[in-house]
Amino acid sequence: MTETPNLPALGARPNVREEIAEALRAALVAGEMRPGVVYSAPVLAERFGVSATPVREAMLDLAKEGLVTAVRNKGFRVTELTARDLDEITAVRTLIEVPTVGQVAESVPSERIAALRPMAEAIVEAAERGDTIAYIEADHAFHLELLALAGNRHLIEVVERLRYRSRLYGVPKLAQKQELGFYAREHLELLDTVASGDPAAASAAMNHHLRHVRNAWADDPTL
């Protein structure tokens, strides 16, 4: 079975392969590209308005990350993740991100933290437009920048890989029900809490946020 997902338009970045890979990762996380479905590089290339070569190269990058597998003479199949996989990913993210955000609150000047506000507002704006891909991309950028304030680039690399393996199938449904704005504004509240300089409150806010990522965002309200 082949399918054409809903994908964002490409911008003006010179590295087309990298830009396509980023767009495909966001589509995977949002559920625009579904597990078990085979996607053809030429079909995706037509959607992006580019040749098949950079799309194929981008998909091979995703295959190295374990996000898709190559299907001979057909394309690439999206890797399936179980509920246990997502639980374990969230558990590892919690172990890393909760104390790191607390560290940022305790040690980073509030003005540096507050400087991320435009990034948090971009998440809200994407939610108001109902643009789920832009929402996930803005969310991704915001959280990595917040964690980067701790000054550990290896930590960022680990979290980024974990985020790409997450699945947020509930985000489009929240957008359709016009409930995504509620979760988007949570980023502003998180930022304000971190900027207040209270490490315990910041850690608690981050833990609360990650629970939303695993339940409502992942379309699993039982957790």
Stockholm file with secondary structure:
# STOCKHOLM 1.0

chainA/1-223         MTETPNLPALGARPNVREEIAEALRAALVAGEMRPGVVYSAPVLAERFGVSATPVREAMLDLAKEGLVTAVRNKGFRVTELTARDLDEITAVRTLIEVPTVGQVAESVPSERIAALRPMAEAIVEAAERGDTIAYIEADHAFHLELLALAGNRHLIEVVERLRYRSRLYGVPKLAQKQELGFYAREHLELLDTVASGDPAAASAAMNHHLRHVRNAWADDPTL
#=GR chainA/1-223 SS CBCCCCCCCCCSCSCHHHHHHHHHHHHHHHTSSCTTCEECHHHHHHHHTSCHHHHHHHHHHHHHTTSEEEETTTEEEECCCCHHHHHHHHHHHHHHHHHHHHHHHHHSCHHHHHTTHHHHHHHHHHHHHTCHHHHHHHHHHHHHHHHHTTCCHHHHHHHHHHHHHCCCTHHHHHHHTTCHHHHHHHHHHHHHHHHTTCHHHHHHHHHHHHHHHHTTTTTCTTC
#=GC SS_cons         CBCCCCCCCCCSCSCHHHHHHHHHHHHHHHTSSCTTCEECHHHHHHHHTSCHHHHHHHHHHHHHTTSEEEETTTEEEECCCCHHHHHHHHHHHHHHHHHHHHHHHHHSCHHHHHTTHHHHHHHHHHHHHTCHHHHHHHHHHHHHHHHHTTCCHHHHHHHHHHHHHCCCTHHHHHHHTTCHHHHHHHHHHHHHHHHTTCHHHHHHHHHHHHHHHHTTTTTCTTC
//
